[in-house]
């Protein structure tokens, strides 16, 4: 997602390069990675809890 944002900004809109754009895209990418990592951890915890409970 951040790569497509940069490409749209620089190629299609012909925006000038800015390190602020690069840093912002990096923060967005980091946020996506952290959220997806946390969601995966919650999913696996719930999955193992279901297997351990008798029933």
C-alpha positions in Angstrom: 0.0 0.0 0.0 2.7 2.6 0.8 4.5 1.8 -2.4 1.4 2.4 -4.5 0.9 5.7 -2.7 4.4 6.9 -3.5 4.0 5.8 -7.1 0.7 7.6 -7.5 2.2 10.7 -5.9 5.4 10.9 -7.9 4.4 9.4 -11.3 0.8 10.2 -11.9 0.4 13.5 -9.9 4.0 14.6 -10.7 4.6 15.6 -7.1 8.1 16.6 -6.1 10.2 14.1 -4.0 10.1 14.7 -0.2 11.6 12.7 2.6 8.5 13.5 4.6 6.5 11.4 2.1 9.0 8.6 2.4 8.9 8.7 6.2 5.1 8.8 6.2 4.9 5.8 3.9 7.3 4.0 6.2 5.2 4.7 9.3 2.1 3.5 7.5 3.9 0.3 6.4 5.1 -0.2 10.0 1.6 0.3 11.4 0.2 -2.3 8.9 2.9 -4.8 9.8 2.3 -4.3 13.6 -1.4 -4.6 13.3 -1.4 -7.7 11.1 1.2 -9.3 13.4 -1.0 -8.7 16.4 -4.1 -10.0 14.7 -2.3 -13.1 13.7 -1.1 -13.7 17.3 -4.7 -13.2 18.6 -6.0 -15.7 15.9 -3.5 -18.4 16.9 -4.2 -17.9 20.6 -7.9 -18.3 20.1 -7.3 -21.3 17.8 -5.2 -23.1 20.4 -7.6 -22.3 23.2 -10.4 -24.0 21.3 -8.3 -27.1 20.8 -7.4 -27.3 24.5 -11.0 -27.0 25.8 -12.9 -30.3 26.1 -16.1 -30.5 24.4 
